[in-house]
Amino acid sequence: MIRCKPTDNDTDKSQIRKSVSNLCKDQWTYLNIMDLWQLKRDFLEYTELEKGQSLLTVANYDRYLTKFLTWFSLVIASEAESSEGDPVDNPKNEIAAVADSDLAMTPDLITEDSVKEYRLYLNRLSDKSGRPLKRSTQNYSIITLRAFLGFLATKGVTSLAPQKVVLAKSEERKVEFLEANDIIELIKMPNISSFKGLRDRLILELLFSTGLRVSELANLNVGDINLERDEIPVRGKGGKVRVVFLSDSAHEVLAGYIKLIGDSEELILNKLGGDRLTVRSIERIVAKYAKAAGITKHVSPHTLRHTFATDLLINGADLRSVQSLLGHANVSTTQIYTHVTDQHLRDIHRAFHGKRTEDNIEVSPQIIDTDGNTDKSN
């Protein structure tokens, strides 16, 4: 068991207490690790104020870096114990000795080996269901660490170069989307004679018409809507603004809904005169109607975003335009949809290629001799 003793002059005491308790099950380890914890705070302020990252992104950075620094503090403690010579029978005494030695956890202690050890640690963790963490989830932690090291480099702080931190190869993302018949049935499911039915129809219409992320939809205000131009300016990831567009049916439902909710500032409400609907509630609504429509696959708001993008590409939109409509910073992110459209292109090829020539071209079979060699004599 590891025992910890926080001190009154440790300004990060509450953060260390919360982080270590998650890992150590109410056991405490105290080290004088103010250096990296202070730099973490500086990094979070930098990403919010100077980089303009959303509060959600900053919160994720905070969570992933706290996890790394908490793990790293235990690694430093373990190494310090080993350097003292023969191990002590009581681990509490070892940690106490390290704490009393005023050991500092400084940026120069982050090395390629320590990052490799952290990746091994992440790879052996399990999620709440007892399954190993997905590679993509592991990479979120490493991407955050790399961003932190990049910040240290810009500030002239000696540490590991960010380019030396390599991400794990992620499994190919599987894009789940709905076929045309399924999306039609899904959107028609809500009973629009009631407020909730009209609101739910609007949610489905907007997700499919615009390709919005569920968080973007939840945060829409009535003042954001331009019904005359059938467009909505949306502030997405990284604070970047893009314009999305309404279909005719989305316009019709939205116009009626806005009249119904009156002077509300928020668009998607939990009830008439109520508060903004949460992201989780929107996810539940989409799943409920998908089940009612008899769709067997798992359907989420992001499924409708995938369906939006796939529909555009299958009907001839170019990848760069879809990238802009989705708000992807890099076209490589949008390229996950290309393998979906490959089947469509194959069908086009089979349906239309060679119609003028196929009746007039004879293909003579090659003659194979008994030894398996091709006979080219004819």
C-alpha positions as CSV (number, residue, x, y, z in Angstrom):
1,M,0.0,0.0,0.0
2,I,1.1,3.5,-0.8
3,R,0.5,6.2,1.8
4,C,0.5,9.9,1.1
5,K,0.8,13.0,3.2
6,P,-0.3,16.3,1.5
7,T,1.1,19.6,2.9
8,D,-0.6,22.9,3.5
9,N,1.7,24.9,1.2
10,D,1.1,22.6,-1.8
11,T,-1.2,24.7,-4.1
12,D,-2.1,21.6,-6.1
13,K,-3.0,19.6,-3.1
14,S,-6.7,19.1,-4.1
15,Q,-5.8,18.1,-7.6
16,I,-3.2,15.6,-6.5
17,R,-5.6,14.3,-3.8
18,K,-8.3,13.7,-6.4
19,S,-6.0,12.2,-9.1
20,V,-4.1,9.9,-6.8
21,S,-7.2,8.7,-5.0
22,N,-8.6,7.6,-8.3
23,L,-5.5,5.4,-8.9
24,C,-4.6,4.4,-5.4
25,K,-8.1,3.9,-3.9
26,D,-7.9,6.5,-1.1
27,Q,-4.2,5.9,-0.5
28,W,-2.0,9.0,-0.6
29,T,1.4,9.8,-2.1
30,Y,3.0,13.2,-1.7
31,L,5.9,14.4,-3.7
32,N,7.2,17.9,-4.2
33,I,6.0,18.0,-7.9
34,M,5.1,21.6,-8.2
35,D,7.2,22.1,-11.3
36,L,5.2,20.0,-13.8
37,W,1.9,20.7,-12.1
38,Q,2.5,24.4,-12.4
39,L,3.5,24.0,-16.1
40,K,0.3,22.0,-16.7
41,R,-1.7,25.0,-15.4
42,D,0.3,27.3,-17.6
43,F,-0.4,25.0,-20.6
44,L,-4.2,24.9,-20.0
45,E,-4.3,28.7,-19.7
46,Y,-2.3,29.0,-22.9
47,T,-4.6,26.6,-24.9
48,E,-7.7,28.5,-23.7
49,L,-6.6,32.1,-24.0
50,E,-4.0,32.0,-26.8
51,K,-5.0,29.0,-28.8
52,G,-8.7,29.7,-28.4
53,Q,-9.6,26.1,-27.7
54,S,-13.1,25.3,-26.3
55,L,-13.6,24.7,-22.6
56,L,-14.4,21.1,-23.4
57,T,-11.0,20.6,-25.1
58,V,-9.3,22.3,-22.2
59,A,-11.1,20.1,-19.8
60,N,-10.0,17.0,-21.8
61,Y,-6.4,18.2,-21.8
62,D,-6.7,18.7,-18.1
63,R,-8.0,15.2,-17.5
64,Y,-5.4,13.4,-19.7
65,L,-2.5,15.4,-18.4
66,T,-3.6,14.9,-14.8
67,K,-3.6,11.1,-15.5
68,F,-0.1,11.2,-16.9
69,L,1.4,13.4,-14.2
70,T,-0.2,11.3,-11.5
71,W,1.3,8.1,-13.0
72,F,4.6,9.8,-13.6
73,S,4.8,10.9,-9.9
74,L,4.5,7.3,-8.9
75,V,7.2,6.3,-11.4
76,I,9.6,8.9,-10.0
77,A,8.8,7.7,-6.5
78,S,9.6,4.1,-7.4
79,E,12.9,5.0,-9.1
80,A,13.9,7.1,-6.1
81,E,13.2,4.2,-3.8
82,S,15.3,1.8,-6.0
83,S,18.2,4.3,-5.9
84,E,18.4,4.2,-2.1
85,G,19.7,0.6,-2.2
86,D,18.1,-2.4,-0.6
87,P,14.3,-2.2,-0.6
88,V,12.6,-1.6,2.7
89,D,10.1,-4.1,3.9
90,N,7.4,-1.5,4.5
91,P,6.6,0.5,1.4
92,K,5.1,3.3,3.5
93,N,8.5,4.0,4.9
94,E,10.0,4.1,1.4
95,I,7.5,6.6,0.1
96,A,7.8,8.7,3.3
97,A,11.6,8.8,2.7
98,V,11.1,10.0,-0.9
99,A,8.6,12.7,0.3
100,D,11.0,13.9,3.0
101,S,13.8,14.2,0.5
102,D,12.0,17.0,-1.4
103,L,12.2,15.2,-4.7
104,A,11.2,17.4,-7.6
105,M,9.4,16.2,-10.7
106,T,10.8,18.4,-13.4
107,P,10.2,18.5,-17.2
108,D,13.7,17.2,-18.1
109,L,12.7,13.9,-16.4
110,I,10.3,13.1,-19.2
111,T,12.2,10.8,-21.6
112,E,11.4,8.5,-24.5
113,D,11.7,5.6,-22.1
114,S,9.2,7.1,-19.7
115,V,6.7,7.8,-22.5
116,K,7.1,4.2,-23.7
117,E,6.4,3.0,-20.2
118,Y,3.3,5.2,-20.1
119,R,2.1,3.8,-23.3
120,L,2.5,0.3,-21.9
121,Y,0.6,1.3,-18.9
122,L,-2.3,2.6,-21.0
123,N,-2.3,-0.5,-23.2
124,R,-2.8,-2.6,-20.1
125,L,-5.7,-0.6,-18.7
126,S,-9.3,-1.6,-19.0
127,D,-12.4,0.4,-19.5
128,K,-15.5,0.3,-17.3
129,S,-16.7,-2.8,-19.1
130,G,-13.4,-4.6,-18.5
131,R,-12.3,-4.4,-22.1
132,P,-8.8,-3.1,-23.0
133,L,-8.7,0.6,-23.9
134,K,-9.1,1.3,-27.6
135,R,-6.0,2.5,-29.4
136,S,-7.8,5.7,-30.3
137,T,-8.5,6.3,-26.6
138,Q,-4.9,5.6,-25.7
139,N,-3.8,8.0,-28.4
140,Y,-5.9,10.9,-27.0
141,S,-3.6,10.8,-23.9
142,I,-0.5,10.7,-26.0
143,I,-1.7,13.5,-28.3
144,T,-2.3,15.6,-25.2
145,L,1.2,14.8,-23.8
146,R,2.7,15.7,-27.2
147,A,0.8,19.1,-27.2
148,F,2.1,19.7,-23.7
149,L,5.7,19.0,-24.7
150,G,5.2,21.3,-27.7
151,F,4.1,24.1,-25.4
152,L,7.2,23.5,-23.2
153,A,9.4,23.7,-26.3
154,T,7.9,27.1,-27.3
155,K,8.6,28.4,-23.8
156,G,12.2,27.2,-23.9
157,V,11.7,24.6,-21.2
158,T,14.0,21.7,-21.4
159,S,12.1,18.4,-21.9
160,L,11.5,15.7,-24.5
161,A,11.0,16.9,-28.0
162,P,7.4,16.4,-29.0
163,Q,8.3,14.9,-32.4
164,K,9.9,12.0,-30.5
165,V,6.5,11.0,-29.1
166,V,5.0,8.5,-31.6
167,L,1.3,7.5,-31.6
168,A,0.1,4.0,-31.7
169,K,-1.3,2.8,-35.0
170,S,-5.0,3.0,-34.7
171,E,-7.5,0.5,-36.0
172,E,-9.4,1.7,-39.0
173,R,-12.5,3.6,-38.0
174,K,-15.7,1.9,-39.0
175,V,-18.2,4.3,-40.5
176,E,-21.8,3.5,-39.6
177,F,-24.4,5.2,-41.7
178,L,-28.1,4.7,-42.6
179,E,-29.4,3.6,-46.0
180,A,-32.0,6.0,-47.7
181,N,-35.0,4.0,-46.6
182,D,-33.9,3.9,-43.0
183,I,-33.2,7.6,-42.8
184,I,-36.6,8.3,-44.3
185,E,-38.4,6.1,-41.8
186,L,-36.4,7.5,-38.9
187,I,-37.2,11.1,-39.6
188,K,-40.9,10.3,-40.1
189,M,-41.2,8.6,-36.7
190,P,-42.0,11.6,-34.3
191,N,-45.6,12.7,-33.9
192,I,-45.3,16.4,-34.7
193,S,-48.8,17.2,-33.2
194,S,-47.1,17.7,-29.8
195,F,-44.2,20.0,-28.7
196,K,-41.9,17.1,-27.9
197,G,-42.7,15.4,-31.2
198,L,-42.1,18.5,-33.2
199,R,-38.8,19.1,-31.3
200,D,-37.7,15.6,-31.9
201,R,-38.5,15.8,-35.6
202,L,-36.4,19.0,-35.7
203,I,-33.5,17.3,-34.0
204,L,-33.5,14.5,-36.6
205,E,-34.0,16.9,-39.5
206,L,-31.2,19.2,-38.4
207,L,-28.7,16.3,-37.8
208,F,-29.3,14.9,-41.3
209,S,-29.7,18.2,-43.1
210,T,-26.6,19.9,-41.7
211,G,-24.2,17.2,-40.4
212,L,-23.9,19.0,-37.1
213,R,-22.1,17.4,-34.1
214,V,-24.5,16.7,-31.3
215,S,-22.7,19.3,-29.1
216,E,-23.1,21.9,-31.8
217,L,-26.8,21.2,-32.1
218,A,-27.4,21.3,-28.4
219,N,-25.7,24.7,-28.2
220,L,-27.7,26.4,-31.0
221,N,-29.6,29.6,-30.2
222,V,-32.6,30.9,-32.1
223,G,-30.6,34.0,-33.0
224,D,-28.1,31.8,-34.9
225,I,-30.7,30.8,-37.5
226,N,-31.1,32.6,-40.8
227,L,-34.3,31.2,-42.3
228,E,-34.3,33.6,-45.2
229,R,-31.0,32.2,-46.4
230,D,-31.6,28.7,-45.0
231,E,-28.2,28.7,-43.3
232,I,-26.8,28.5,-39.8
233,P,-23.3,29.7,-38.8
234,V,-21.8,27.2,-36.4
235,R,-18.8,27.6,-34.1
236,G,-17.2,24.1,-34.1
237,K,-14.0,22.6,-32.7
238,G,-11.2,25.0,-32.1
239,G,-13.6,27.9,-32.2
240,K,-13.7,27.8,-36.0
241,V,-16.9,29.0,-37.7
242,R,-18.5,27.3,-40.6
243,V,-21.9,27.6,-42.3
244,V,-24.3,24.7,-42.6
245,F,-27.5,24.7,-44.7
246,L,-31.1,23.6,-44.3
247,S,-33.0,21.3,-46.5
248,D,-36.6,22.2,-47.5
249,S,-38.1,19.9,-44.9
250,A,-35.8,21.1,-42.1
251,H,-36.7,24.7,-43.0
252,E,-40.4,23.9,-42.7
253,V,-40.1,22.1,-39.4
254,L,-37.7,24.7,-37.9
255,A,-40.0,27.6,-38.9
256,G,-43.0,26.0,-37.1
257,Y,-40.9,25.2,-34.1
258,I,-39.5,28.7,-33.6
259,K,-43.1,30.1,-33.6
260,L,-44.0,27.5,-31.0
261,I,-41.2,28.3,-28.5
262,G,-41.8,32.1,-28.6
263,D,-39.1,34.3,-27.0
264,S,-36.7,31.5,-26.0
265,E,-33.1,32.2,-26.6
266,E,-32.1,28.5,-26.7
267,L,-33.3,26.5,-29.6
268,I,-33.5,22.9,-28.5
269,L,-35.5,22.9,-25.2
270,N,-36.4,20.1,-22.7
271,K,-39.9,21.6,-22.5
272,L,-41.8,24.7,-23.5
273,G,-40.4,27.6,-21.5
274,G,-37.7,25.2,-20.2
275,D,-33.9,24.9,-20.4
276,R,-31.6,23.7,-23.1
277,L,-31.7,20.0,-23.8
278,T,-28.6,18.1,-22.9
279,V,-26.3,16.2,-25.3
280,R,-27.2,13.0,-23.5
281,S,-30.9,13.6,-23.9
282,I,-30.5,14.2,-27.6
283,E,-28.6,10.9,-27.9
284,R,-31.4,9.1,-26.1
285,I,-34.0,10.6,-28.4
286,V,-32.2,9.5,-31.6
287,A,-31.7,6.0,-30.2
288,K,-35.4,5.8,-29.2
289,Y,-36.7,6.7,-32.7
290,A,-34.2,4.4,-34.4
291,K,-35.5,1.5,-32.3
292,A,-39.1,2.5,-33.0
293,A,-38.3,2.6,-36.8
294,G,-37.1,-1.0,-36.6
295,I,-33.4,-0.1,-37.3
296,T,-31.3,-2.9,-35.7
297,K,-27.9,-1.2,-35.7
298,H,-26.9,1.3,-33.0
299,V,-27.9,4.8,-34.1
300,S,-26.5,7.9,-32.5
301,P,-26.4,11.6,-33.6
302,H,-23.0,10.9,-35.1
303,T,-24.5,8.1,-37.2
304,L,-26.7,10.8,-38.8
305,R,-23.5,13.0,-39.3
306,H,-21.9,10.0,-41.1
307,T,-25.1,9.6,-43.1
308,F,-25.0,13.2,-44.1
309,A,-21.5,13.0,-45.4
310,T,-22.0,9.7,-47.1
311,D,-25.1,11.0,-48.9
312,L,-23.2,14.0,-50.2
313,L,-20.3,11.9,-51.5
314,I,-22.5,9.2,-53.1
315,N,-24.4,11.9,-54.9
316,G,-21.3,13.5,-56.4
317,A,-20.0,16.0,-53.9
318,D,-16.2,16.4,-53.8
319,L,-14.2,15.6,-50.7
320,R,-13.0,19.1,-50.0
321,S,-16.6,20.5,-50.0
322,V,-17.7,17.7,-47.6
323,Q,-14.7,18.6,-45.4
324,S,-15.8,22.2,-45.1
325,L,-19.4,21.3,-44.4
326,L,-18.3,18.9,-41.6
327,G,-15.8,21.3,-40.1
328,H,-12.9,19.0,-40.4
329,A,-9.5,20.8,-40.0
330,N,-7.8,18.2,-42.2
331,V,-9.1,16.4,-45.3
332,S,-7.5,13.2,-43.9
333,T,-10.3,13.1,-41.3
334,T,-12.9,13.3,-44.1
335,Q,-11.2,10.5,-46.0
336,I,-12.7,7.9,-43.7
337,Y,-15.7,8.1,-45.9
338,T,-14.0,7.3,-49.2
339,H,-14.1,3.5,-48.7
340,V,-17.9,3.9,-48.2
341,T,-18.2,5.4,-51.6
342,D,-15.9,2.9,-53.3
343,Q,-18.8,0.4,-53.5
344,H,-20.9,3.1,-55.1
345,L,-18.2,3.7,-57.7
346,R,-17.8,0.0,-58.4
347,D,-21.6,-0.2,-59.0
348,I,-21.3,2.7,-61.5
349,H,-18.4,1.0,-63.2
350,R,-20.3,-2.2,-63.7
351,A,-23.5,-0.5,-64.8
352,F,-22.0,1.9,-67.3
353,H,-18.6,0.8,-68.4
354,G,-18.0,-1.0,-71.7
355,K,-21.6,-0.9,-73.0
356,R,-20.5,0.0,-76.5
357,T,-17.8,-2.6,-76.8
358,E,-18.7,-5.6,-74.7
359,D,-20.7,-7.4,-77.5
360,N,-17.8,-7.0,-80.0
361,I,-14.8,-8.0,-77.9
362,E,-14.1,-11.7,-77.7
363,V,-11.8,-13.0,-74.9
364,S,-10.0,-16.1,-75.9
365,P,-9.1,-18.3,-73.0
366,Q,-5.4,-18.9,-72.5
367,I,-4.2,-22.4,-73.1
368,I,-2.5,-23.9,-70.0
369,D,-0.2,-26.9,-70.5
370,T,-0.1,-29.8,-68.2
371,D,2.9,-28.3,-66.3
372,G,0.9,-25.2,-65.4
373,N,2.7,-22.9,-67.9
374,T,0.9,-20.5,-70.2
375,D,1.1,-21.5,-73.8
376,K,1.7,-18.3,-75.8
377,S,2.2,-20.0,-79.1
378,N,-1.2,-18.8,-80.4
